[in-house]
Amino acid sequence: MKAQEVMGNVDEKGQLSLDEPLAVEKQSRVRVIVLFVEEGIDEDDESKEVVLESLRKSLEEAKAGNTRSISQLWDGIDAE
């Protein structure tokens, strides 16, 4: 599995729009992990190495089967 880092925006409908096209040779299915930039925090505060290491760890956990279902992730979240 290969990784690319790109920036983008999420619109009011929740649709993701990338700032630039992905560098790919052919159409393919992708896995998307979205990291939200928090207000008041500089995007460059976290080095790319830290972010990539976090993504590597997450990918290894997913490959090892250490995942949770969406319903488990929503448990305890109160929507108002």
mmCIF file of the N, C-alpha and C atoms, coordinates in Angstrom:
data_MODEL
# 
_entry.id   MODEL 
# 
loop_
_atom_site.group_PDB 
_atom_site.id 
_atom_site.type_symbol 
_atom_site.label_atom_id 
_atom_site.label_alt_id 
_atom_site.label_comp_id 
_atom_site.label_asym_id 
_atom_site.label_entity_id 
_atom_site.label_seq_id 
_atom_site.pdbx_PDB_ins_code 
_atom_site.Cartn_x 
_atom_site.Cartn_y 
_atom_site.Cartn_z 
_atom_site.occupancy 
_atom_site.B_iso_or_equiv 
_atom_site.pdbx_formal_charge 
_atom_site.auth_seq_id 
_atom_site.auth_comp_id 
_atom_site.auth_asym_id 
_atom_site.auth_atom_id 
_atom_site.pdbx_PDB_model_num 
ATOM 1   N N  . MET A 1 1  ? 0.846   -1.166 0.000   1.00 0.00 ? 1  MET A N  1 
ATOM 2   C CA . MET A 1 1  ? 0.000   0.000  0.000   1.00 0.00 ? 1  MET A CA 1 
ATOM 3   C C  . MET A 1 1  ? 0.895   1.233  0.000   1.00 0.00 ? 1  MET A C  1 
ATOM 4   N N  . LYS A 1 2  ? 0.534   2.231  -0.809  1.00 0.00 ? 2  LYS A N  1 
ATOM 5   C CA . LYS A 1 2  ? 1.281   3.477  -0.898  1.00 0.00 ? 2  LYS A CA 1 
ATOM 6   C C  . LYS A 1 2  ? 0.463   4.589  -0.264  1.00 0.00 ? 2  LYS A C  1 
ATOM 7   N N  . ALA A 1 3  ? 1.136   5.663  0.142   1.00 0.00 ? 3  ALA A N  1 
ATOM 8   C CA . ALA A 1 3  ? 0.447   6.796  0.757   1.00 0.00 ? 3  ALA A CA 1 
ATOM 9   C C  . ALA A 1 3  ? 0.848   8.084  0.060   1.00 0.00 ? 3  ALA A C  1 
ATOM 10  N N  . GLN A 1 4  ? -0.093  9.022  -0.004  1.00 0.00 ? 4  GLN A N  1 
ATOM 11  C CA . GLN A 1 4  ? 0.157   10.367 -0.495  1.00 0.00 ? 4  GLN A CA 1 
ATOM 12  C C  . GLN A 1 4  ? -0.484  11.326 0.485   1.00 0.00 ? 4  GLN A C  1 
ATOM 13  N N  . GLU A 1 5  ? 0.164   12.444 0.704   1.00 0.00 ? 5  GLU A N  1 
ATOM 14  C CA . GLU A 1 5  ? -0.430  13.466 1.559   1.00 0.00 ? 5  GLU A CA 1 
ATOM 15  C C  . GLU A 1 5  ? -0.878  14.623 0.682   1.00 0.00 ? 5  GLU A C  1 
ATOM 16  N N  . VAL A 1 6  ? -2.150  14.967 0.780   1.00 0.00 ? 6  VAL A N  1 
ATOM 17  C CA . VAL A 1 6  ? -2.699  16.106 0.046   1.00 0.00 ? 6  VAL A CA 1 
ATOM 18  C C  . VAL A 1 6  ? -3.626  16.871 0.985   1.00 0.00 ? 6  VAL A C  1 
ATOM 19  N N  . MET A 1 7  ? -3.844  18.123 0.689   1.00 0.00 ? 7  MET A N  1 
ATOM 20  C CA . MET A 1 7  ? -4.757  18.946 1.466   1.00 0.00 ? 7  MET A CA 1 
ATOM 21  C C  . MET A 1 7  ? -6.050  19.101 0.669   1.00 0.00 ? 7  MET A C  1 
ATOM 22  N N  . GLY A 1 8  ? -7.107  19.435 1.367   1.00 0.00 ? 8  GLY A N  1 
ATOM 23  C CA . GLY A 1 8  ? -8.388  19.626 0.713   1.00 0.00 ? 8  GLY A CA 1 
ATOM 24  C C  . GLY A 1 8  ? -9.355  20.291 1.658   1.00 0.00 ? 8  GLY A C  1 
ATOM 25  N N  . ASN A 1 9  ? -10.598 20.365 1.242   1.00 0.00 ? 9  ASN A N  1 
ATOM 26  C CA . ASN A 1 9  ? -11.656 20.989 2.029   1.00 0.00 ? 9  ASN A CA 1 
ATOM 27  C C  . ASN A 1 9  ? -12.886 20.098 2.033   1.00 0.00 ? 9  ASN A C  1 
ATOM 28  N N  . VAL A 1 10 ? -13.650 20.204 3.109   1.00 0.00 ? 10 VAL A N  1 
ATOM 29  C CA . VAL A 1 10 ? -14.931 19.516 3.204   1.00 0.00 ? 10 VAL A CA 1 
ATOM 30  C C  . VAL A 1 10 ? -16.006 20.603 3.125   1.00 0.00 ? 10 VAL A C  1 
ATOM 31  N N  . ASP A 1 11 ? -16.963 20.436 2.209   1.00 0.00 ? 11 ASP A N  1 
ATOM 32  C CA . ASP A 1 11 ? -18.009 21.444 2.061   1.00 0.00 ? 11 ASP A CA 1 
ATOM 33  C C  . ASP A 1 11 ? -19.163 21.188 3.024   1.00 0.00 ? 11 ASP A C  1 
ATOM 34  N N  . GLU A 1 12 ? -20.181 22.030 2.946   1.00 0.00 ? 12 GLU A N  1 
ATOM 35  C CA . GLU A 1 12 ? -21.321 21.942 3.865   1.00 0.00 ? 12 GLU A CA 1 
ATOM 36  C C  . GLU A 1 12 ? -22.102 20.636 3.723   1.00 0.00 ? 12 GLU A C  1 
ATOM 37  N N  . LYS A 1 13 ? -21.921 19.931 2.611   1.00 0.00 ? 13 LYS A N  1 
ATOM 38  C CA . LYS A 1 13 ? -22.589 18.643 2.399   1.00 0.00 ? 13 LYS A CA 1 
ATOM 39  C C  . LYS A 1 13 ? -21.715 17.470 2.838   1.00 0.00 ? 13 LYS A C  1 
ATOM 40  N N  . GLY A 1 14 ? -20.529 17.788 3.352   1.00 0.00 ? 14 GLY A N  1 
ATOM 41  C CA . GLY A 1 14 ? -19.625 16.720 3.787   1.00 0.00 ? 14 GLY A CA 1 
ATOM 42  C C  . GLY A 1 14 ? -18.809 16.119 2.663   1.00 0.00 ? 14 GLY A C  1 
ATOM 43  N N  . GLN A 1 15 ? -18.799 16.761 1.501   1.00 0.00 ? 15 GLN A N  1 
ATOM 44  C CA . GLN A 1 15 ? -18.050 16.249 0.358   1.00 0.00 ? 15 GLN A CA 1 
ATOM 45  C C  . GLN A 1 15 ? -16.605 16.744 0.416   1.00 0.00 ? 15 GLN A C  1 
ATOM 46  N N  . LEU A 1 16 ? -15.661 15.857 0.168   1.00 0.00 ? 16 LEU A N  1 
ATOM 47  C CA . LEU A 1 16 ? -14.244 16.176 0.200   1.00 0.00 ? 16 LEU A CA 1 
ATOM 48  C C  . LEU A 1 16 ? -13.785 16.625 -1.178  1.00 0.00 ? 16 LEU A C  1 
ATOM 49  N N  . SER A 1 17 ? -13.064 17.735 -1.230  1.00 0.00 ? 17 SER A N  1 
ATOM 50  C CA . SER A 1 17 ? -12.507 18.256 -2.468  1.00 0.00 ? 17 SER A CA 1 
ATOM 51  C C  . SER A 1 17 ? -11.011 18.461 -2.250  1.00 0.00 ? 17 SER A C  1 
ATOM 52  N N  . LEU A 1 18 ? -10.177 17.811 -3.068  1.00 0.00 ? 18 LEU A N  1 
ATOM 53  C CA . LEU A 1 18 ? -8.730  17.917 -2.919  1.00 0.00 ? 18 LEU A CA 1 
ATOM 54  C C  . LEU A 1 18 ? -8.210  19.165 -3.609  1.00 0.00 ? 18 LEU A C  1 
ATOM 55  N N  . ASP A 1 19 ? -7.158  19.763 -3.034  1.00 0.00 ? 19 ASP A N  1 
ATOM 56  C CA . ASP A 1 19 ? -6.554  20.958 -3.621  1.00 0.00 ? 19 ASP A CA 1 
ATOM 57  C C  . ASP A 1 19 ? -5.852  20.661 -4.935  1.00 0.00 ? 19 ASP A C  1 
ATOM 58  N N  . GLU A 1 20 ? -5.386  19.436 -5.089  1.00 0.00 ? 20 GLU A N  1 
ATOM 59  C CA . GLU A 1 20 ? -4.696  19.041 -6.321  1.00 0.00 ? 20 GLU A CA 1 
ATOM 60  C C  . GLU A 1 20 ? -4.984  17.570 -6.598  1.00 0.00 ? 20 GLU A C  1 
ATOM 61  N N  . PRO A 1 21 ? -4.884  17.155 -7.853  1.00 0.00 ? 21 PRO A N  1 
ATOM 62  C CA . PRO A 1 21 ? -5.151  15.749 -8.183  1.00 0.00 ? 21 PRO A CA 1 
ATOM 63  C C  . PRO A 1 21 ? -4.124  14.814 -7.546  1.00 0.00 ? 21 PRO A C  1 
ATOM 64  N N  . LEU A 1 22 ? -4.547  13.588 -7.275  1.00 0.00 ? 22 LEU A N  1 
ATOM 65  C CA . LEU A 1 22 ? -3.630  12.569 -6.776  1.00 0.00 ? 22 LEU A CA 1 
ATOM 66  C C  . LEU A 1 22 ? -2.699  12.134 -7.908  1.00 0.00 ? 22 LEU A C  1 
ATOM 67  N N  . ALA A 1 23 ? -1.472  11.824 -7.569  1.00 0.00 ? 23 ALA A N  1 
ATOM 68  C CA . ALA A 1 23 ? -0.500  11.348 -8.552  1.00 0.00 ? 23 ALA A CA 1 
ATOM 69  C C  . ALA A 1 23 ? -0.655  9.832  -8.671  1.00 0.00 ? 23 ALA A C  1 
ATOM 70  N N  . VAL A 1 24 ? -1.505  9.397  -9.586  1.00 0.00 ? 24 VAL A N  1 
ATOM 71  C CA . VAL A 1 24 ? -1.744  7.969  -9.795  1.00 0.00 ? 24 VAL A CA 1 
ATOM 72  C C  . VAL A 1 24 ? -1.608  7.633  -11.267 1.00 0.00 ? 24 VAL A C  1 
ATOM 73  N N  . GLU A 1 25 ? -1.228  6.389  -11.534 1.00 0.00 ? 25 GLU A N  1 
ATOM 74  C CA . GLU A 1 25 ? -1.056  5.939  -12.908 1.00 0.00 ? 25 GLU A CA 1 
ATOM 75  C C  . GLU A 1 25 ? -2.351  5.418  -13.516 1.00 0.00 ? 25 GLU A C  1 
ATOM 76  N N  . LYS A 1 26 ? -3.247  4.908  -12.676 1.00 0.00 ? 26 LYS A N  1 
ATOM 77  C CA . LYS A 1 26 ? -4.499  4.354  -13.178 1.00 0.00 ? 26 LYS A CA 1 
ATOM 78  C C  . LYS A 1 26 ? -5.573  4.515  -12.115 1.00 0.00 ? 26 LYS A C  1 
ATOM 79  N N  . GLN A 1 27 ? -6.809  4.344  -12.518 1.00 0.00 ? 27 GLN A N  1 
ATOM 80  C CA . GLN A 1 27 ? -7.905  4.401  -11.560 1.00 0.00 ? 27 GLN A CA 1 
ATOM 81  C C  . GLN A 1 27 ? -7.753  3.257  -10.576 1.00 0.00 ? 27 GLN A C  1 
ATOM 82  N N  . SER A 1 28 ? -8.019  3.556  -9.312  1.00 0.00 ? 28 SER A N  1 
ATOM 83  C CA . SER A 1 28 ? -7.932  2.508  -8.301  1.00 0.00 ? 28 SER A CA 1 
ATOM 84  C C  . SER A 1 28 ? -8.773  2.887  -7.096  1.00 0.00 ? 28 SER A C  1 
ATOM 85  N N  . ARG A 1 29 ? -9.056  1.895  -6.306  1.00 0.00 ? 29 ARG A N  1 
ATOM 86  C CA . ARG A 1 29 ? -9.783  2.109  -5.058  1.00 0.00 ? 29 ARG A CA 1 
ATOM 87  C C  . ARG A 1 29 ? -8.785  2.601  -4.025  1.00 0.00 ? 29 ARG A C  1 
ATOM 88  N N  . VAL A 1 30 ? -9.216  3.497  -3.121  1.00 0.00 ? 30 VAL A N  1 
ATOM 89  C CA . VAL A 1 30 ? -8.320  4.062  -2.115  1.00 0.00 ? 30 VAL A CA 1 
ATOM 90  C C  . VAL A 1 30 ? -8.940  3.955  -0.731  1.00 0.00 ? 30 VAL A C  1 
ATOM 91  N N  . ARG A 1 31 ? -8.101  4.009  0.281   1.00 0.00 ? 31 ARG A N  1 
ATOM 92  C CA . ARG A 1 31 ? -8.538  4.107  1.672   1.00 0.00 ? 31 ARG A CA 1 
ATOM 93  C C  . ARG A 1 31 ? -8.236  5.539  2.096   1.00 0.00 ? 31 ARG A C  1 
ATOM 94  N N  . VAL A 1 32 ? -9.214  6.214  2.659   1.00 0.00 ? 32 VAL A N  1 
ATOM 95  C CA . VAL A 1 32 ? -9.061  7.620  3.018   1.00 0.00 ? 32 VAL A CA 1 
ATOM 96  C C  . VAL A 1 32 ? -9.068  7.766  4.536   1.00 0.00 ? 32 VAL A C  1 
ATOM 97  N N  . ILE A 1 33 ? -8.042  8.426  5.060   1.00 0.00 ? 33 ILE A N  1 
ATOM 98  C CA . ILE A 1 33 ? -7.972  8.788  6.474   1.00 0.00 ? 33 ILE A CA 1 
ATOM 99  C C  . ILE A 1 33 ? -7.950  10.301 6.504   1.00 0.00 ? 33 ILE A C  1 
ATOM 100 N N  . VAL A 1 34 ? -8.919  10.905 7.172   1.00 0.00 ? 34 VAL A N  1 
ATOM 101 C CA . VAL A 1 34 ? -9.036  12.354 7.180   1.00 0.00 ? 34 VAL A CA 1 
ATOM 102 C C  . VAL A 1 34 ? -8.535  12.900 8.506   1.00 0.00 ? 34 VAL A C  1 
ATOM 103 N N  . LEU A 1 35 ? -7.595  13.821 8.443   1.00 0.00 ? 35 LEU A N  1 
ATOM 104 C CA . LEU A 1 35 ? -7.066  14.503 9.624   1.00 0.00 ? 35 LEU A CA 1 
ATOM 105 C C  . LEU A 1 35 ? -7.552  15.946 9.548   1.00 0.00 ? 35 LEU A C  1 
ATOM 106 N N  . PHE A 1 36 ? -8.366  16.362 10.500  1.00 0.00 ? 36 PHE A N  1 
ATOM 107 C CA . PHE A 1 36 ? -8.922  17.706 10.484  1.00 0.00 ? 36 PHE A CA 1 
ATOM 108 C C  . PHE A 1 36 ? -7.940  18.706 11.088  1.00 0.00 ? 36 PHE A C  1 
ATOM 109 N N  . VAL A 1 37 ? -7.780  19.842 10.414  1.00 0.00 ? 37 VAL A N  1 
ATOM 110 C CA . VAL A 1 37 ? -6.955  20.931 10.920  1.00 0.00 ? 37 VAL A CA 1 
ATOM 111 C C  . VAL A 1 37 ? -7.806  21.713 11.912  1.00 0.00 ? 37 VAL A C  1 
ATOM 112 N N  . GLU A 1 38 ? -7.342  21.795 13.158  1.00 0.00 ? 38 GLU A N  1 
ATOM 113 C CA . GLU A 1 38 ? -8.112  22.475 14.195  1.00 0.00 ? 38 GLU A CA 1 
ATOM 114 C C  . GLU A 1 38 ? -7.914  23.980 14.093  1.00 0.00 ? 38 GLU A C  1 
ATOM 115 N N  . GLU A 1 39 ? -8.980  24.713 14.390  1.00 0.00 ? 39 GLU A N  1 
ATOM 116 C CA . GLU A 1 39 ? -8.924  26.172 14.391  1.00 0.00 ? 39 GLU A CA 1 
ATOM 117 C C  . GLU A 1 39 ? -7.859  26.630 15.375  1.00 0.00 ? 39 GLU A C  1 
ATOM 118 N N  . GLY A 1 40 ? -7.082  27.620 14.982  1.00 0.00 ? 40 GLY A N  1 
ATOM 119 C CA . GLY A 1 40 ? -6.091  28.203 15.874  1.00 0.00 ? 40 GLY A CA 1 
ATOM 120 C C  . GLY A 1 40 ? -4.807  27.410 15.989  1.00 0.00 ? 40 GLY A C  1 
ATOM 121 N N  . ILE A 1 41 ? -4.720  26.289 15.274  1.00 0.00 ? 41 ILE A N  1 
ATOM 122 C CA . ILE A 1 41 ? -3.498  25.477 15.315  1.00 0.00 ? 41 ILE A CA 1 
ATOM 123 C C  . ILE A 1 41 ? -2.865  25.528 13.934  1.00 0.00 ? 41 ILE A C  1 
ATOM 124 N N  . ASP A 1 42 ? -1.603  25.860 13.888  1.00 0.00 ? 42 ASP A N  1 
ATOM 125 C CA . ASP A 1 42 ? -0.885  25.935 12.625  1.00 0.00 ? 42 ASP A CA 1 
ATOM 126 C C  . ASP A 1 42 ? -0.781  24.536 12.023  1.00 0.00 ? 42 ASP A C  1 
ATOM 127 N N  . GLU A 1 43 ? -1.088  24.429 10.731  1.00 0.00 ? 43 GLU A N  1 
ATOM 128 C CA . GLU A 1 43 ? -1.056  23.130 10.054  1.00 0.00 ? 43 GLU A CA 1 
ATOM 129 C C  . GLU A 1 43 ? 0.310   22.469 10.149  1.00 0.00 ? 43 GLU A C  1 
ATOM 130 N N  . ASP A 1 44 ? 1.370   23.271 10.216  1.00 0.00 ? 44 ASP A N  1 
ATOM 131 C CA . ASP A 1 44 ? 2.718   22.723 10.224  1.00 0.00 ? 44 ASP A CA 1 
ATOM 132 C C  . ASP A 1 44 ? 3.230   22.417 11.624  1.00 0.00 ? 44 ASP A C  1 
ATOM 133 N N  . ASP A 1 45 ? 2.369   22.550 12.668  1.00 0.00 ? 45 ASP A N  1 
ATOM 134 C CA . ASP A 1 45 ? 2.789   22.264 14.034  1.00 0.00 ? 45 ASP A CA 1 
ATOM 135 C C  . ASP A 1 45 ? 3.267   20.825 14.177  1.00 0.00 ? 45 ASP A C  1 
ATOM 136 N N  . GLU A 1 46 ? 2.575   19.909 13.514  1.00 0.00 ? 46 GLU A N  1 
ATOM 137 C CA . GLU A 1 46 ? 2.971   18.505 13.547  1.00 0.00 ? 46 GLU A CA 1 
ATOM 138 C C  . GLU A 1 46 ? 3.809   18.217 12.318  1.00 0.00 ? 46 GLU A C  1 
ATOM 139 N N  . SER A 1 47 ? 4.991   17.697 12.527  1.00 0.00 ? 47 SER A N  1 
ATOM 140 C CA . SER A 1 47 ? 5.856   17.411 11.391  1.00 0.00 ? 47 SER A CA 1 
ATOM 141 C C  . SER A 1 47 ? 5.258   16.289 10.549  1.00 0.00 ? 47 SER A C  1 
ATOM 142 N N  . LYS A 1 48 ? 5.635   16.280 9.298   1.00 0.00 ? 48 LYS A N  1 
ATOM 143 C CA . LYS A 1 48 ? 5.153   15.225 8.403   1.00 0.00 ? 48 LYS A CA 1 
ATOM 144 C C  . LYS A 1 48 ? 5.583   13.853 8.908   1.00 0.00 ? 48 LYS A C  1 
ATOM 145 N N  . GLU A 1 49 ? 6.742   13.780 9.523   1.00 0.00 ? 49 GLU A N  1 
ATOM 146 C CA . GLU A 1 49 ? 7.234   12.498 10.031  1.00 0.00 ? 49 GLU A CA 1 
ATOM 147 C C  . GLU A 1 49 ? 6.313   11.957 11.122  1.00 0.00 ? 49 GLU A C  1 
ATOM 148 N N  . VAL A 1 50 ? 5.833   12.844 12.008  1.00 0.00 ? 50 VAL A N  1 
ATOM 149 C CA . VAL A 1 50 ? 4.934   12.428 13.085  1.00 0.00 ? 50 VAL A CA 1 
ATOM 150 C C  . VAL A 1 50 ? 3.619   11.934 12.501  1.00 0.00 ? 50 VAL A C  1 
ATOM 151 N N  . VAL A 1 51 ? 3.084   12.662 11.514  1.00 0.00 ? 51 VAL A N  1 
ATOM 152 C CA . VAL A 1 51 ? 1.824   12.277 10.884  1.00 0.00 ? 51 VAL A CA 1 
ATOM 153 C C  . VAL A 1 51 ? 1.996   10.948 10.151  1.00 0.00 ? 51 VAL A C  1 
ATOM 154 N N  . LEU A 1 52 ? 3.069   10.811 9.385   1.00 0.00 ? 52 LEU A N  1 
ATOM 155 C CA . LEU A 1 52 ? 3.295   9.560  8.653   1.00 0.00 ? 52 LEU A CA 1 
ATOM 156 C C  . LEU A 1 52 ? 3.471   8.381  9.605   1.00 0.00 ? 52 LEU A C  1 
ATOM 157 N N  . GLU A 1 53 ? 4.159   8.581  10.713  1.00 0.00 ? 53 GLU A N  1 
ATOM 158 C CA . GLU A 1 53 ? 4.323   7.503  11.689  1.00 0.00 ? 53 GLU A CA 1 
ATOM 159 C C  . GLU A 1 53 ? 2.977   7.093  12.272  1.00 0.00 ? 53 GLU A C  1 
ATOM 160 N N  . SER A 1 54 ? 2.132   8.077  12.545  1.00 0.00 ? 54 SER A N  1 
ATOM 161 C CA . SER A 1 54 ? 0.795   7.783  13.055  1.00 0.00 ? 54 SER A CA 1 
ATOM 162 C C  . SER A 1 54 ? -0.011  6.993  12.030  1.00 0.00 ? 54 SER A C  1 
ATOM 163 N N  . LEU A 1 55 ? 0.086   7.382  10.766  1.00 0.00 ? 55 LEU A N  1 
ATOM 164 C CA . LEU A 1 55 ? -0.623  6.652  9.709   1.00 0.00 ? 55 LEU A CA 1 
ATOM 165 C C  . LEU A 1 55 ? -0.079  5.236  9.555   1.00 0.00 ? 55 LEU A C  1 
ATOM 166 N N  . ARG A 1 56 ? 1.242   5.084  9.631   1.00 0.00 ? 56 ARG A N  1 
ATOM 167 C CA . ARG A 1 56 ? 1.847   3.740  9.546   1.00 0.00 ? 56 ARG A CA 1 
ATOM 168 C C  . ARG A 1 56 ? 1.330   2.846  10.668  1.00 0.00 ? 56 ARG A C  1 
ATOM 169 N N  . LYS A 1 57 ? 1.291   3.416  11.881  1.00 0.00 ? 57 LYS A N  1 
ATOM 170 C CA . LYS A 1 57 ? 0.816   2.650  13.034  1.00 0.00 ? 57 LYS A CA 1 
ATOM 171 C C  . LYS A 1 57 ? -0.643  2.241  12.841  1.00 0.00 ? 57 LYS A C  1 
ATOM 172 N N  . SER A 1 58 ? -1.467  3.190  12.368  1.00 0.00 ? 58 SER A N  1 
ATOM 173 C CA . SER A 1 58 ? -2.882  2.892  12.130  1.00 0.00 ? 58 SER A CA 1 
ATOM 174 C C  . SER A 1 58 ? -3.048  1.810  11.076  1.00 0.00 ? 58 SER A C  1 
ATOM 175 N N  . LEU A 1 59 ? -2.258  1.876  10.019  1.00 0.00 ? 59 LEU A N  1 
ATOM 176 C CA . LEU A 1 59 ? -2.330  0.871  8.960   1.00 0.00 ? 59 LEU A CA 1 
ATOM 177 C C  . LEU A 1 59 ? -1.920  -0.498 9.482   1.00 0.00 ? 59 LEU A C  1 
ATOM 178 N N  . GLU A 1 60 ? -0.870  -0.565 10.275  1.00 0.00 ? 60 GLU A N  1 
ATOM 179 C CA . GLU A 1 60 ? -0.435  -1.840 10.851  1.00 0.00 ? 60 GLU A CA 1 
ATOM 180 C C  . GLU A 1 60 ? -1.517  -2.416 11.766  1.00 0.00 ? 60 GLU A C  1 
ATOM 181 N N  . GLU A 1 61 ? -2.157  -1.549 12.566  1.00 0.00 ? 61 GLU A N  1 
ATOM 182 C CA . GLU A 1 61 ? -3.232  -2.015 13.437  1.00 0.00 ? 61 GLU A CA 1 
ATOM 183 C C  . GLU A 1 61 ? -4.397  -2.555 12.612  1.00 0.00 ? 61 GLU A C  1 
ATOM 184 N N  . ALA A 1 62 ? -4.730  -1.871 11.524  1.00 0.00 ? 62 ALA A N  1 
ATOM 185 C CA . ALA A 1 62 ? -5.817  -2.334 10.665  1.00 0.00 ? 62 ALA A CA 1 
ATOM 186 C C  . ALA A 1 62 ? -5.465  -3.673 10.023  1.00 0.00 ? 62 ALA A C  1 
ATOM 187 N N  . LYS A 1 63 ? -4.231  -3.808 9.537   1.00 0.00 ? 63 LYS A N  1 
ATOM 188 C CA . LYS A 1 63 ? -3.793  -5.081 8.931   1.00 0.00 ? 63 LYS A CA 1 
ATOM 189 C C  . LYS A 1 63 ? -3.841  -6.222 9.938   1.00 0.00 ? 63 LYS A C  1 
ATOM 190 N N  . ALA A 1 64 ? -3.556  -5.913 11.220  1.00 0.00 ? 64 ALA A N  1 
ATOM 191 C CA . ALA A 1 64 ? -3.556  -6.929 12.273  1.00 0.00 ? 64 ALA A CA 1 
ATOM 192 C C  . ALA A 1 64 ? -4.965  -7.233 12.770  1.00 0.00 ? 64 ALA A C  1 
ATOM 193 N N  . GLY A 1 65 ? -5.948  -6.517 12.239  1.00 0.00 ? 65 GLY A N  1 
ATOM 194 C CA . GLY A 1 65 ? -7.329  -6.761 12.641  1.00 0.00 ? 65 GLY A CA 1 
ATOM 195 C C  . GLY A 1 65 ? -7.757  -5.987 13.868  1.00 0.00 ? 65 GLY A C  1 
ATOM 196 N N  . ASN A 1 66 ? -6.938  -5.071 14.328  1.00 0.00 ? 66 ASN A N  1 
ATOM 197 C CA . ASN A 1 66 ? -7.271  -4.252 15.495  1.00 0.00 ? 66 ASN A CA 1 
ATOM 198 C C  . ASN A 1 66 ? -8.142  -3.071 15.065  1.00 0.00 ? 66 ASN A C  1 
ATOM 199 N N  . THR A 1 67 ? -9.373  -3.362 14.735  1.00 0.00 ? 67 THR A N  1 
ATOM 200 C CA . THR A 1 67 ? -10.301 -2.328 14.277  1.00 0.00 ? 67 THR A CA 1 
ATOM 201 C C  . THR A 1 67 ? -11.579 -2.393 15.097  1.00 0.00 ? 67 THR A C  1 
ATOM 202 N N  . ARG A 1 68 ? -12.384 -1.330 14.998  1.00 0.00 ? 68 ARG A N  1 
ATOM 203 C CA . ARG A 1 68 ? -13.684 -1.294 15.665  1.00 0.00 ? 68 ARG A CA 1 
ATOM 204 C C  . ARG A 1 68 ? -14.736 -0.934 14.635  1.00 0.00 ? 68 ARG A C  1 
ATOM 205 N N  . SER A 1 69 ? -15.924 -1.447 14.830  1.00 0.00 ? 69 SER A N  1 
ATOM 206 C CA . SER A 1 69 ? -17.011 -1.146 13.904  1.00 0.00 ? 69 SER A CA 1 
ATOM 207 C C  . SER A 1 69 ? -17.460 0.301  14.102  1.00 0.00 ? 69 SER A C  1 
ATOM 208 N N  . ILE A 1 70 ? -18.089 0.848  13.085  1.00 0.00 ? 70 ILE A N  1 
ATOM 209 C CA . ILE A 1 70 ? -18.602 2.213  13.161  1.00 0.00 ? 70 ILE A CA 1 
ATOM 210 C C  . ILE A 1 70 ? -19.570 2.351  14.332  1.00 0.00 ? 70 ILE A C  1 
ATOM 211 N N  . SER A 1 71 ? -20.407 1.343  14.564  1.00 0.00 ? 71 SER A N  1 
ATOM 212 C CA . SER A 1 71 ? -21.375 1.431  15.660  1.00 0.00 ? 71 SER A CA 1 
ATOM 213 C C  . SER A 1 71 ? -20.667 1.558  17.010  1.00 0.00 ? 71 SER A C  1 
ATOM 214 N N  . GLN A 1 72 ? -19.529 0.882  17.177  1.00 0.00 ? 72 GLN A N  1 
ATOM 215 C CA . GLN A 1 72 ? -18.761 1.020  18.417  1.00 0.00 ? 72 GLN A CA 1 
ATOM 216 C C  . GLN A 1 72 ? -18.186 2.425  18.547  1.00 0.00 ? 72 GLN A C  1 
ATOM 217 N N  . LEU A 1 73 ? -17.732 2.988  17.437  1.00 0.00 ? 73 LEU A N  1 
ATOM 218 C CA . LEU A 1 73 ? -17.159 4.333  17.476  1.00 0.00 ? 73 LEU A CA 1 
ATOM 219 C C  . LEU A 1 73 ? -18.210 5.372  17.850  1.00 0.00 ? 73 LEU A C  1 
ATOM 220 N N  . TRP A 1 74 ? -19.472 5.128  17.459  1.00 0.00 ? 74 TRP A N  1 
ATOM 221 C CA . TRP A 1 74 ? -20.544 6.077  17.756  1.00 0.00 ? 74 TRP A CA 1 
ATOM 222 C C  . TRP A 1 74 ? -21.079 5.927  19.176  1.00 0.00 ? 74 TRP A C  1 
ATOM 223 N N  . ASP A 1 75 ? -20.849 4.774  19.815  1.00 0.00 ? 75 ASP A N  1 
ATOM 224 C CA . ASP A 1 75 ? -21.328 4.587  21.184  1.00 0.00 ? 75 ASP A CA 1 
ATOM 225 C C  . ASP A 1 75 ? -20.744 5.664  22.092  1.00 0.00 ? 75 ASP A C  1 
ATOM 226 N N  . GLY A 1 76 ? -21.603 6.279  22.868  1.00 0.00 ? 76 GLY A N  1 
ATOM 227 C CA . GLY A 1 76 ? -21.163 7.291  23.821  1.00 0.00 ? 76 GLY A CA 1 
ATOM 228 C C  . GLY A 1 76 ? -21.058 8.693  23.256  1.00 0.00 ? 76 GLY A C  1 
ATOM 229 N N  . ILE A 1 77 ? -21.251 8.846  21.936  1.00 0.00 ? 77 ILE A N  1 
ATOM 230 C CA . ILE A 1 77 ? -21.239 10.176 21.350  1.00 0.00 ? 77 ILE A CA 1 
ATOM 231 C C  . ILE A 1 77 ? -22.655 10.720 21.380  1.00 0.00 ? 77 ILE A C  1 
ATOM 232 N N  . ASP A 1 78 ? -22.821 11.842 22.038  1.00 0.00 ? 78 ASP A N  1 
ATOM 233 C CA . ASP A 1 78 ? -24.150 12.461 22.142  1.00 0.00 ? 78 ASP A CA 1 
ATOM 234 C C  . ASP A 1 78 ? -24.310 13.514 21.051  1.00 0.00 ? 78 ASP A C  1 
ATOM 235 N N  . ALA A 1 79 ? -25.211 13.273 20.134  1.00 0.00 ? 79 ALA A N  1 
ATOM 236 C CA . ALA A 1 79 ? -25.512 14.252 19.093  1.00 0.00 ? 79 ALA A CA 1 
ATOM 237 C C  . ALA A 1 79 ? -26.598 15.179 19.597  1.00 0.00 ? 79 ALA A C  1 
ATOM 238 N N  . GLU A 1 80 ? -26.353 16.452 19.481  1.00 0.00 ? 80 GLU A N  1 
ATOM 239 C CA . GLU A 1 80 ? -27.337 17.432 19.954  1.00 0.00 ? 80 GLU A CA 1 
ATOM 240 C C  . GLU A 1 80 ? -27.940 18.176 18.803  1.00 0.00 ? 80 GLU A C  1 
# 
